Amino acid sequence: MVNQFSDIRDLSPEELKSFFIAHKEKPFRGRQVFDWLWKKINVPLFEEMTDIPKICREMLNSNFNFSQGQPGKNTGKQGWYHIKIGLQPL
């Protein structure tokens, strides 16, 4: 069972599929969302997932959030910015 407002990026494709099945939606939506999160453009908003029905995007928005990396300092010689991402131990 998925907790409300957990980070959606913590879910596997199978867990996303189960979420959609539990909400009476088509199972392939899980793979679709997973692709948006990790293969397409790593979107920070559900509204940007344009090939997913609005009702599904609203459902995702009501149940999940996105963890955000924290921008670091501009320490690179070429003006690069570093992103800090906190990882949880397994």
CYANA upper distance limits for C-alpha pairs under 8 A (distance plus 0.5 A):
  2 VAL  CA      6 SER  CA      7.89
  2 VAL  CA     19 PHE  CA      7.99
  3 ASN  CA     63 ASN  CA      8.17
  4 GLN  CA     62 SER  CA      8.23
  4 GLN  CA     63 ASN  CA      5.18
  4 GLN  CA     64 PHE  CA      6.59
  5 PHE  CA     62 SER  CA      7.89
  5 PHE  CA     63 ASN  CA      5.44
  5 PHE  CA     64 PHE  CA      4.48
  5 PHE  CA     65 ASN  CA      5.89
  6 SER  CA     10 ASP  CA      8.30
  6 SER  CA     63 ASN  CA      7.80
  6 SER  CA     64 PHE  CA      5.62
  6 SER  CA     65 ASN  CA      6.54
  7 ASP  CA     11 LEU  CA      8.23
  7 ASP  CA     64 PHE  CA      6.27
  7 ASP  CA     65 ASN  CA      5.50
  7 ASP  CA     66 PHE  CA      5.71
  7 ASP  CA     67 SER  CA      6.49
  8 ILE  CA     64 PHE  CA      6.06
  8 ILE  CA     65 ASN  CA      6.57
  8 ILE  CA     66 PHE  CA      6.64
  9 ARG  CA     37 LEU  CA      7.50
  9 ARG  CA     66 PHE  CA      7.46
  9 ARG  CA     67 SER  CA      8.33
 11 LEU  CA     15 GLU  CA      6.19
 11 LEU  CA     16 LEU  CA      6.83
 12 SER  CA     16 LEU  CA      6.81
 12 SER  CA     34 PHE  CA      8.23
 13 PRO  CA     17 LYS  CA      6.65
 13 PRO  CA     30 GLY  CA      6.39
 13 PRO  CA     31 ARG  CA      6.16
 13 PRO  CA     34 PHE  CA      6.46
 14 GLU  CA     18 SER  CA      6.70
 14 GLU  CA     30 GLY  CA      7.72
 15 GLU  CA     19 PHE  CA      6.68
 15 GLU  CA     30 GLY  CA      8.17
 16 LEU  CA     20 PHE  CA      6.94
 16 LEU  CA     29 ARG  CA      8.32
 16 LEU  CA     30 GLY  CA      4.91
 16 LEU  CA     31 ARG  CA      7.76
 16 LEU  CA     33 VAL  CA      8.18
 16 LEU  CA     34 PHE  CA      8.00
 17 LYS  CA     21 ILE  CA      6.75
 17 LYS  CA     27 PRO  CA      5.51
 17 LYS  CA     28 PHE  CA      7.13
 17 LYS  CA     29 ARG  CA      7.17
 17 LYS  CA     30 GLY  CA      4.60
 17 LYS  CA     31 ARG  CA      7.35
 18 SER  CA     22 ALA  CA      6.53
 18 SER  CA     27 PRO  CA      7.71
 18 SER  CA     30 GLY  CA      8.14
 19 PHE  CA     23 HIS  CA      6.88
 19 PHE  CA     30 GLY  CA      8.07
 20 PHE  CA     24 LYS  CA      6.80
 20 PHE  CA     25 GLU  CA      5.47
 20 PHE  CA     26 LYS  CA      6.90
 20 PHE  CA     27 PRO  CA      6.30
 20 PHE  CA     29 ARG  CA      7.25
 20 PHE  CA     30 GLY  CA      7.01
 21 ILE  CA     25 GLU  CA      5.91
 21 ILE  CA     26 LYS  CA      6.90
 21 ILE  CA     27 PRO  CA      6.09
 25 GLU  CA     29 ARG  CA      8.05
 27 PRO  CA     31 ARG  CA      8.44
 28 PHE  CA     32 GLN  CA      6.88
 29 ARG  CA     33 VAL  CA      6.60
 29 ARG  CA     52 ILE  CA      8.00
 30 GLY  CA     34 PHE  CA      6.66
 31 ARG  CA     35 ASP  CA      6.57
 32 GLN  CA     36 TRP  CA      6.95
 32 GLN  CA     52 ILE  CA      8.18
 33 VAL  CA     37 LEU  CA      6.76
 33 VAL  CA     49 MET  CA      8.24
 33 VAL  CA     52 ILE  CA      8.39
 34 PHE  CA     38 TRP  CA      6.64
 34 PHE  CA     39 LYS  CA      8.15
 35 ASP  CA     39 LYS  CA      5.30
 35 ASP  CA     40 LYS  CA      6.53
 36 TRP  CA     40 LYS  CA      5.52
 36 TRP  CA     41 ILE  CA      6.93
 36 TRP  CA     42 ASN  CA      6.52
 36 TRP  CA     43 VAL  CA      7.18
 36 TRP  CA     49 MET  CA      7.28
 37 LEU  CA     41 ILE  CA      7.57
 37 LEU  CA     42 ASN  CA      5.08
 37 LEU  CA     43 VAL  CA      6.64
 38 TRP  CA     42 ASN  CA      5.97
 43 VAL  CA     48 GLU  CA      7.20
 43 VAL  CA     49 MET  CA      8.07
 44 PRO  CA     48 GLU  CA      8.43
 44 PRO  CA     66 PHE  CA      7.07
 45 LEU  CA     49 MET  CA      8.09
 45 LEU  CA     66 PHE  CA      8.36
 46 PHE  CA     57 ARG  CA      6.05
 46 PHE  CA     58 GLU  CA      8.27
 46 PHE  CA     60 LEU  CA      7.56
 46 PHE  CA     61 ASN  CA      7.00
 47 GLU  CA     54 LYS  CA      8.27
 47 GLU  CA     57 ARG  CA      6.84
 49 MET  CA     57 ARG  CA      8.00
 52 ILE  CA     56 CYS  CA      7.06
 52 ILE  CA     57 ARG  CA      7.16
 53 PRO  CA     57 ARG  CA      6.92
 54 LYS  CA     58 GLU  CA      6.60
 55 ILE  CA     59 MET  CA      6.71
 56 CYS  CA     60 LEU  CA      6.69
 57 ARG  CA     61 ASN  CA      6.61
 58 GLU  CA     62 SER  CA      6.67
 59 MET  CA     63 ASN  CA      6.88
 60 LEU  CA     64 PHE  CA      6.21
 61 ASN  CA     65 ASN  CA      7.32
 68 GLN  CA     85 ILE  CA      8.28
 69 GLY  CA     83 ILE  CA      6.63
 69 GLY  CA     84 LYS  CA      6.13
 69 GLY  CA     85 ILE  CA      5.34
 69 GLY  CA     86 GLY  CA      7.89
 70 GLN  CA     83 ILE  CA      6.33
 70 GLN  CA     84 LYS  CA      5.70
 70 GLN  CA     85 ILE  CA      7.07
 71 PRO  CA     81 TYR  CA      7.78
 71 PRO  CA     82 HIS  CA      6.75
 71 PRO  CA     83 ILE  CA      5.16
 71 PRO  CA     84 LYS  CA      6.64
 72 GLY  CA     81 TYR  CA      6.95
 72 GLY  CA     82 HIS  CA      5.42
 72 GLY  CA     83 ILE  CA      5.78
 72 GLY  CA     84 LYS  CA      6.66
 73 LYS  CA     81 TYR  CA      6.77
 73 LYS  CA     82 HIS  CA      6.88
 74 ASN  CA     79 GLY  CA      6.65
 74 ASN  CA     80 TRP  CA      6.43
 74 ASN  CA     81 TYR  CA      5.26
 74 ASN  CA     82 HIS  CA      7.25
 75 THR  CA     79 GLY  CA      7.62
 75 THR  CA     80 TRP  CA      7.34
 75 THR  CA     81 TYR  CA      7.36
 75 THR  CA     82 HIS  CA      8.10
 76 GLY  CA     80 TRP  CA      5.47
 76 GLY  CA     81 TYR  CA      7.46
